[in-house]
Amino acid sequence: MRTDPSDTGGLFVTRRPGTRPTKYRAPPRTLGERRRRADSLFAGFLLAVMIFINLCFWGPLPLACLFVGGRLQHLTDNIGVGLVASFGTLIGGLLLGLMALKRLDYMWILVRRASGVDQRQGVIGRIFMICCAIGAPVFVVWLLGFSGAQLSGMGNMGI
């Protein structure tokens, strides 16, 4: 339909310049069902890598940053150096991870389109939301149940 927003570049009245649908002289050549299955498997692999990187934000990355900060504090006998090193490596690791996730998300879109799916949006937002919904409660359970931390007023009551 001519007024479909996906065909008119998001406008209901007329088309934005440069947003005309691509028309081929001949239909694009497909490489067959085996290639589509292989592309679909590769898209699943990329999705698993994105999930792994997102889950690393909740455990291994902070632990590695604390390890680096603790080692530097021990070597220099200066807590400031350890804190700066911990926070610096954490911010750097998070930024590098997010940059990698953005590139993987773009690759995932391209591979999904190659496998025959009309993929227009990435999945990085949904993955991040699900990993946060899983990671935050697991962290709270660990913090309150296994780390040795106590809630205020919940101490050993003088025993």
Biotite code that builds the C-alpha atoms (Angstrom):
import biotite.structure as struc

atoms = struc.array([
    struc.Atom([0.000, 0.000, 0.000], chain_id="A", res_id=1, res_name="MET", atom_name="CA", element="C"),
    struc.Atom([1.315, 3.444, -0.878], chain_id="A", res_id=2, res_name="ARG", atom_name="CA", element="C"),
    struc.Atom([0.649, 4.974, 2.562], chain_id="A", res_id=3, res_name="THR", atom_name="CA", element="C"),
    struc.Atom([2.415, 2.254, 4.543], chain_id="A", res_id=4, res_name="ASP", atom_name="CA", element="C"),
    struc.Atom([4.949, 4.076, 6.785], chain_id="A", res_id=5, res_name="PRO", atom_name="CA", element="C"),
    struc.Atom([7.629, 1.480, 6.080], chain_id="A", res_id=6, res_name="SER", atom_name="CA", element="C"),
    struc.Atom([7.325, 2.213, 2.339], chain_id="A", res_id=7, res_name="ASP", atom_name="CA", element="C"),
    struc.Atom([7.149, 6.002, 2.628], chain_id="A", res_id=8, res_name="THR", atom_name="CA", element="C"),
    struc.Atom([10.078, 6.481, 4.988], chain_id="A", res_id=9, res_name="GLY", atom_name="CA", element="C"),
    struc.Atom([7.875, 6.990, 8.050], chain_id="A", res_id=10, res_name="GLY", atom_name="CA", element="C"),
    struc.Atom([5.702, 9.701, 6.499], chain_id="A", res_id=11, res_name="LEU", atom_name="CA", element="C"),
    struc.Atom([2.020, 9.193, 5.805], chain_id="A", res_id=12, res_name="PHE", atom_name="CA", element="C"),
    struc.Atom([1.680, 11.891, 3.142], chain_id="A", res_id=13, res_name="VAL", atom_name="CA", element="C"),
    struc.Atom([4.567, 11.467, 0.753], chain_id="A", res_id=14, res_name="THR", atom_name="CA", element="C"),
    struc.Atom([7.910, 9.776, 0.471], chain_id="A", res_id=15, res_name="ARG", atom_name="CA", element="C"),
    struc.Atom([11.136, 11.173, 1.893], chain_id="A", res_id=16, res_name="ARG", atom_name="CA", element="C"),
    struc.Atom([13.869, 11.599, -0.721], chain_id="A", res_id=17, res_name="PRO", atom_name="CA", element="C"),
    struc.Atom([15.929, 8.463, -1.170], chain_id="A", res_id=18, res_name="GLY", atom_name="CA", element="C"),
    struc.Atom([13.484, 6.086, 0.518], chain_id="A", res_id=19, res_name="THR", atom_name="CA", element="C"),
    struc.Atom([11.913, 4.454, -2.535], chain_id="A", res_id=20, res_name="ARG", atom_name="CA", element="C"),
    struc.Atom([11.766, 0.662, -2.241], chain_id="A", res_id=21, res_name="PRO", atom_name="CA", element="C"),
    struc.Atom([14.462, -1.119, -4.221], chain_id="A", res_id=22, res_name="THR", atom_name="CA", element="C"),
    struc.Atom([13.200, -2.609, -7.479], chain_id="A", res_id=23, res_name="LYS", atom_name="CA", element="C"),
    struc.Atom([15.323, -5.225, -9.180], chain_id="A", res_id=24, res_name="TYR", atom_name="CA", element="C"),
    struc.Atom([15.267, -6.051, -12.902], chain_id="A", res_id=25, res_name="ARG", atom_name="CA", element="C"),
    struc.Atom([15.332, -9.685, -11.913], chain_id="A", res_id=26, res_name="ALA", atom_name="CA", element="C"),
    struc.Atom([14.697, -11.173, -8.486], chain_id="A", res_id=27, res_name="PRO", atom_name="CA", element="C"),
    struc.Atom([17.860, -11.514, -6.368], chain_id="A", res_id=28, res_name="PRO", atom_name="CA", element="C"),
    struc.Atom([19.543, -14.881, -6.620], chain_id="A", res_id=29, res_name="ARG", atom_name="CA", element="C"),
    struc.Atom([19.297, -17.032, -3.509], chain_id="A", res_id=30, res_name="THR", atom_name="CA", element="C"),
    struc.Atom([21.876, -19.624, -2.592], chain_id="A", res_id=31, res_name="LEU", atom_name="CA", element="C"),
    struc.Atom([19.450, -22.254, -1.394], chain_id="A", res_id=32, res_name="GLY", atom_name="CA", element="C"),
    struc.Atom([18.031, -23.676, 1.775], chain_id="A", res_id=33, res_name="GLU", atom_name="CA", element="C"),
    struc.Atom([21.362, -25.002, 3.098], chain_id="A", res_id=34, res_name="ARG", atom_name="CA", element="C"),
    struc.Atom([22.872, -21.522, 3.005], chain_id="A", res_id=35, res_name="ARG", atom_name="CA", element="C"),
    struc.Atom([19.858, -20.055, 4.786], chain_id="A", res_id=36, res_name="ARG", atom_name="CA", element="C"),
    struc.Atom([20.125, -22.701, 7.501], chain_id="A", res_id=37, res_name="ARG", atom_name="CA", element="C"),
    struc.Atom([23.845, -21.993, 7.884], chain_id="A", res_id=38, res_name="ALA", atom_name="CA", element="C"),
    struc.Atom([23.140, -18.258, 8.149], chain_id="A", res_id=39, res_name="ASP", atom_name="CA", element="C"),
    struc.Atom([20.444, -18.951, 10.716], chain_id="A", res_id=40, res_name="SER", atom_name="CA", element="C"),
    struc.Atom([22.866, -21.041, 12.802], chain_id="A", res_id=41, res_name="LEU", atom_name="CA", element="C"),
    struc.Atom([25.497, -18.307, 12.573], chain_id="A", res_id=42, res_name="PHE", atom_name="CA", element="C"),
    struc.Atom([22.889, -15.756, 13.726], chain_id="A", res_id=43, res_name="ALA", atom_name="CA", element="C"),
    struc.Atom([22.187, -17.998, 16.728], chain_id="A", res_id=44, res_name="GLY", atom_name="CA", element="C"),
    struc.Atom([25.905, -18.159, 17.480], chain_id="A", res_id=45, res_name="PHE", atom_name="CA", element="C"),
    struc.Atom([26.147, -14.341, 17.338], chain_id="A", res_id=46, res_name="LEU", atom_name="CA", element="C"),
    struc.Atom([23.156, -14.124, 19.675], chain_id="A", res_id=47, res_name="LEU", atom_name="CA", element="C"),
    struc.Atom([24.853, -16.488, 22.148], chain_id="A", res_id=48, res_name="ALA", atom_name="CA", element="C"),
    struc.Atom([28.045, -14.392, 22.049], chain_id="A", res_id=49, res_name="VAL", atom_name="CA", element="C"),
    struc.Atom([26.021, -11.228, 22.760], chain_id="A", res_id=50, res_name="MET", atom_name="CA", element="C"),
    struc.Atom([24.320, -12.924, 25.716], chain_id="A", res_id=51, res_name="ILE", atom_name="CA", element="C"),
    struc.Atom([27.695, -14.103, 27.050], chain_id="A", res_id=52, res_name="PHE", atom_name="CA", element="C"),
    struc.Atom([29.197, -10.593, 26.835], chain_id="A", res_id=53, res_name="ILE", atom_name="CA", element="C"),
    struc.Atom([26.153, -9.113, 28.570], chain_id="A", res_id=54, res_name="ASN", atom_name="CA", element="C"),
    struc.Atom([26.345, -11.653, 31.378], chain_id="A", res_id=55, res_name="LEU", atom_name="CA", element="C"),
    struc.Atom([30.059, -10.894, 31.800], chain_id="A", res_id=56, res_name="CYS", atom_name="CA", element="C"),
    struc.Atom([29.075, -7.350, 32.804], chain_id="A", res_id=57, res_name="PHE", atom_name="CA", element="C"),
    struc.Atom([27.509, -8.786, 35.979], chain_id="A", res_id=58, res_name="TRP", atom_name="CA", element="C"),
    struc.Atom([30.298, -10.981, 37.309], chain_id="A", res_id=59, res_name="GLY", atom_name="CA", element="C"),
    struc.Atom([33.631, -11.593, 35.630], chain_id="A", res_id=60, res_name="PRO", atom_name="CA", element="C"),
    struc.Atom([34.274, -7.997, 34.551], chain_id="A", res_id=61, res_name="LEU", atom_name="CA", element="C"),
    struc.Atom([33.724, -6.399, 38.002], chain_id="A", res_id=62, res_name="PRO", atom_name="CA", element="C"),
    struc.Atom([35.738, -9.181, 39.664], chain_id="A", res_id=63, res_name="LEU", atom_name="CA", element="C"),
    struc.Atom([38.612, -8.700, 37.221], chain_id="A", res_id=64, res_name="ALA", atom_name="CA", element="C"),
    struc.Atom([38.566, -4.945, 37.847], chain_id="A", res_id=65, res_name="CYS", atom_name="CA", element="C"),
    struc.Atom([38.616, -5.468, 41.615], chain_id="A", res_id=66, res_name="LEU", atom_name="CA", element="C"),
    struc.Atom([41.508, -7.893, 41.178], chain_id="A", res_id=67, res_name="PHE", atom_name="CA", element="C"),
    struc.Atom([43.502, -5.343, 39.150], chain_id="A", res_id=68, res_name="VAL", atom_name="CA", element="C"),
    struc.Atom([42.766, -2.603, 41.687], chain_id="A", res_id=69, res_name="GLY", atom_name="CA", element="C"),
    struc.Atom([43.699, -4.840, 44.616], chain_id="A", res_id=70, res_name="GLY", atom_name="CA", element="C"),
    struc.Atom([46.988, -5.873, 43.014], chain_id="A", res_id=71, res_name="ARG", atom_name="CA", element="C"),
    struc.Atom([47.919, -2.266, 42.263], chain_id="A", res_id=72, res_name="LEU", atom_name="CA", element="C"),
    struc.Atom([46.988, -1.192, 45.796], chain_id="A", res_id=73, res_name="GLN", atom_name="CA", element="C"),
    struc.Atom([49.181, -3.964, 47.182], chain_id="A", res_id=74, res_name="HIS", atom_name="CA", element="C"),
    struc.Atom([52.109, -3.041, 44.925], chain_id="A", res_id=75, res_name="LEU", atom_name="CA", element="C"),
    struc.Atom([51.956, 0.717, 45.582], chain_id="A", res_id=76, res_name="THR", atom_name="CA", element="C"),
    struc.Atom([50.571, 0.750, 49.159], chain_id="A", res_id=77, res_name="ASP", atom_name="CA", element="C"),
    struc.Atom([48.192, 3.483, 47.980], chain_id="A", res_id=78, res_name="ASN", atom_name="CA", element="C"),
    struc.Atom([44.437, 2.931, 48.088], chain_id="A", res_id=79, res_name="ILE", atom_name="CA", element="C"),
    struc.Atom([43.828, 5.809, 45.670], chain_id="A", res_id=80, res_name="GLY", atom_name="CA", element="C"),
    struc.Atom([45.789, 4.060, 42.938], chain_id="A", res_id=81, res_name="VAL", atom_name="CA", element="C"),
    struc.Atom([43.763, 0.900, 43.501], chain_id="A", res_id=82, res_name="GLY", atom_name="CA", element="C"),
    struc.Atom([40.448, 2.763, 43.355], chain_id="A", res_id=83, res_name="LEU", atom_name="CA", element="C"),
    struc.Atom([41.367, 4.681, 40.208], chain_id="A", res_id=84, res_name="VAL", atom_name="CA", element="C"),
    struc.Atom([42.628, 1.504, 38.555], chain_id="A", res_id=85, res_name="ALA", atom_name="CA", element="C"),
    struc.Atom([39.473, -0.430, 39.493], chain_id="A", res_id=86, res_name="SER", atom_name="CA", element="C"),
    struc.Atom([37.079, 2.229, 38.259], chain_id="A", res_id=87, res_name="PHE", atom_name="CA", element="C"),
    struc.Atom([39.154, 2.966, 35.168], chain_id="A", res_id=88, res_name="GLY", atom_name="CA", element="C"),
    struc.Atom([39.320, -0.660, 34.105], chain_id="A", res_id=89, res_name="THR", atom_name="CA", element="C"),
    struc.Atom([35.608, -1.089, 34.851], chain_id="A", res_id=90, res_name="LEU", atom_name="CA", element="C"),
    struc.Atom([34.592, 1.892, 32.704], chain_id="A", res_id=91, res_name="ILE", atom_name="CA", element="C"),
    struc.Atom([37.005, 0.862, 29.950], chain_id="A", res_id=92, res_name="GLY", atom_name="CA", element="C"),
    struc.Atom([35.787, -2.731, 29.997], chain_id="A", res_id=93, res_name="GLY", atom_name="CA", element="C"),
    struc.Atom([32.140, -1.671, 29.908], chain_id="A", res_id=94, res_name="LEU", atom_name="CA", element="C"),
    struc.Atom([32.736, 0.698, 26.993], chain_id="A", res_id=95, res_name="LEU", atom_name="CA", element="C"),
    struc.Atom([34.694, -1.905, 25.038], chain_id="A", res_id=96, res_name="LEU", atom_name="CA", element="C"),
    struc.Atom([32.000, -4.491, 25.723], chain_id="A", res_id=97, res_name="GLY", atom_name="CA", element="C"),
    struc.Atom([29.228, -2.152, 24.596], chain_id="A", res_id=98, res_name="LEU", atom_name="CA", element="C"),
    struc.Atom([31.163, -1.279, 21.434], chain_id="A", res_id=99, res_name="MET", atom_name="CA", element="C"),
    struc.Atom([31.570, -4.977, 20.681], chain_id="A", res_id=100, res_name="ALA", atom_name="CA", element="C"),
    struc.Atom([27.870, -5.585, 21.375], chain_id="A", res_id=101, res_name="LEU", atom_name="CA", element="C"),
    struc.Atom([26.843, -2.831, 18.974], chain_id="A", res_id=102, res_name="LYS", atom_name="CA", element="C"),
    struc.Atom([28.978, -4.295, 16.187], chain_id="A", res_id=103, res_name="ARG", atom_name="CA", element="C"),
    struc.Atom([27.733, -7.818, 16.903], chain_id="A", res_id=104, res_name="LEU", atom_name="CA", element="C"),
    struc.Atom([24.148, -6.559, 16.863], chain_id="A", res_id=105, res_name="ASP", atom_name="CA", element="C"),
    struc.Atom([24.675, -5.005, 13.428], chain_id="A", res_id=106, res_name="TYR", atom_name="CA", element="C"),
    struc.Atom([26.256, -8.243, 12.198], chain_id="A", res_id=107, res_name="MET", atom_name="CA", element="C"),
    struc.Atom([23.325, -10.199, 13.641], chain_id="A", res_id=108, res_name="TRP", atom_name="CA", element="C"),
    struc.Atom([20.841, -8.053, 11.688], chain_id="A", res_id=109, res_name="ILE", atom_name="CA", element="C"),
    struc.Atom([22.765, -8.628, 8.453], chain_id="A", res_id=110, res_name="LEU", atom_name="CA", element="C"),
    struc.Atom([23.062, -12.375, 9.008], chain_id="A", res_id=111, res_name="VAL", atom_name="CA", element="C"),
    struc.Atom([19.360, -12.661, 9.865], chain_id="A", res_id=112, res_name="ARG", atom_name="CA", element="C"),
    struc.Atom([18.482, -10.823, 6.667], chain_id="A", res_id=113, res_name="ARG", atom_name="CA", element="C"),
    struc.Atom([20.782, -13.154, 4.748], chain_id="A", res_id=114, res_name="ALA", atom_name="CA", element="C"),
    struc.Atom([18.925, -16.118, 6.239], chain_id="A", res_id=115, res_name="SER", atom_name="CA", element="C"),
    struc.Atom([15.634, -14.865, 4.820], chain_id="A", res_id=116, res_name="GLY", atom_name="CA", element="C"),
    struc.Atom([14.162, -13.026, 7.813], chain_id="A", res_id=117, res_name="VAL", atom_name="CA", element="C"),
    struc.Atom([12.985, -9.437, 7.314], chain_id="A", res_id=118, res_name="ASP", atom_name="CA", element="C"),
    struc.Atom([15.016, -8.169, 10.272], chain_id="A", res_id=119, res_name="GLN", atom_name="CA", element="C"),
    struc.Atom([14.929, -4.389, 10.655], chain_id="A", res_id=120, res_name="ARG", atom_name="CA", element="C"),
    struc.Atom([15.843, -3.891, 14.309], chain_id="A", res_id=121, res_name="GLN", atom_name="CA", element="C"),
    struc.Atom([18.527, -5.314, 16.525], chain_id="A", res_id=122, res_name="GLY", atom_name="CA", element="C"),
    struc.Atom([18.127, -7.421, 19.602], chain_id="A", res_id=123, res_name="VAL", atom_name="CA", element="C"),
    struc.Atom([20.689, -5.732, 21.859], chain_id="A", res_id=124, res_name="ILE", atom_name="CA", element="C"),
    struc.Atom([18.062, -3.870, 23.913], chain_id="A", res_id=125, res_name="GLY", atom_name="CA", element="C"),
    struc.Atom([16.076, -6.999, 24.693], chain_id="A", res_id=126, res_name="ARG", atom_name="CA", element="C"),
    struc.Atom([19.211, -8.969, 25.557], chain_id="A", res_id=127, res_name="ILE", atom_name="CA", element="C"),
    struc.Atom([20.417, -6.206, 27.869], chain_id="A", res_id=128, res_name="PHE", atom_name="CA", element="C"),
    struc.Atom([17.016, -6.020, 29.581], chain_id="A", res_id=129, res_name="MET", atom_name="CA", element="C"),
    struc.Atom([16.831, -9.791, 30.125], chain_id="A", res_id=130, res_name="ILE", atom_name="CA", element="C"),
    struc.Atom([20.418, -9.968, 31.405], chain_id="A", res_id=131, res_name="CYS", atom_name="CA", element="C"),
    struc.Atom([19.693, -7.115, 33.833], chain_id="A", res_id=132, res_name="CYS", atom_name="CA", element="C"),
    struc.Atom([16.507, -8.835, 34.992], chain_id="A", res_id=133, res_name="ALA", atom_name="CA", element="C"),
    struc.Atom([18.532, -11.992, 35.670], chain_id="A", res_id=134, res_name="ILE", atom_name="CA", element="C"),
    struc.Atom([21.771, -10.399, 36.876], chain_id="A", res_id=135, res_name="GLY", atom_name="CA", element="C"),
    struc.Atom([20.354, -7.923, 39.407], chain_id="A", res_id=136, res_name="ALA", atom_name="CA", element="C"),
    struc.Atom([18.415, -10.474, 41.523], chain_id="A", res_id=137, res_name="PRO", atom_name="CA", element="C"),
    struc.Atom([21.296, -12.956, 41.387], chain_id="A", res_id=138, res_name="VAL", atom_name="CA", element="C"),
    struc.Atom([23.649, -10.210, 42.582], chain_id="A", res_id=139, res_name="PHE", atom_name="CA", element="C"),
    struc.Atom([21.285, -9.234, 45.424], chain_id="A", res_id=140, res_name="VAL", atom_name="CA", element="C"),
    struc.Atom([20.984, -12.881, 46.534], chain_id="A", res_id=141, res_name="VAL", atom_name="CA", element="C"),
    struc.Atom([24.758, -13.222, 46.468], chain_id="A", res_id=142, res_name="TRP", atom_name="CA", element="C"),
    struc.Atom([25.303, -9.910, 48.294], chain_id="A", res_id=143, res_name="LEU", atom_name="CA", element="C"),
    struc.Atom([22.837, -10.616, 51.085], chain_id="A", res_id=144, res_name="LEU", atom_name="CA", element="C"),
    struc.Atom([23.189, -14.375, 51.318], chain_id="A", res_id=145, res_name="GLY", atom_name="CA", element="C"),
    struc.Atom([26.736, -15.370, 50.509], chain_id="A", res_id=146, res_name="PHE", atom_name="CA", element="C"),
    struc.Atom([29.076, -12.377, 50.606], chain_id="A", res_id=147, res_name="SER", atom_name="CA", element="C"),
    struc.Atom([28.987, -11.925, 54.365], chain_id="A", res_id=148, res_name="GLY", atom_name="CA", element="C"),
    struc.Atom([27.353, -8.493, 54.169], chain_id="A", res_id=149, res_name="ALA", atom_name="CA", element="C"),
    struc.Atom([24.663, -7.739, 56.733], chain_id="A", res_id=150, res_name="GLN", atom_name="CA", element="C"),
    struc.Atom([21.680, -5.430, 56.603], chain_id="A", res_id=151, res_name="LEU", atom_name="CA", element="C"),
    struc.Atom([21.698, -2.542, 59.045], chain_id="A", res_id=152, res_name="SER", atom_name="CA", element="C"),
    struc.Atom([20.256, -3.679, 62.374], chain_id="A", res_id=153, res_name="GLY", atom_name="CA", element="C"),
    struc.Atom([20.375, -7.339, 61.388], chain_id="A", res_id=154, res_name="MET", atom_name="CA", element="C"),
    struc.Atom([23.697, -8.055, 63.103], chain_id="A", res_id=155, res_name="GLY", atom_name="CA", element="C"),
    struc.Atom([24.339, -10.766, 65.640], chain_id="A", res_id=156, res_name="ASN", atom_name="CA", element="C"),
    struc.Atom([22.344, -8.805, 68.272], chain_id="A", res_id=157, res_name="MET", atom_name="CA", element="C"),
    struc.Atom([25.211, -8.732, 70.748], chain_id="A", res_id=158, res_name="GLY", atom_name="CA", element="C"),
    struc.Atom([25.611, -12.484, 70.852], chain_id="A", res_id=159, res_name="ILE", atom_name="CA", element="C"),
])
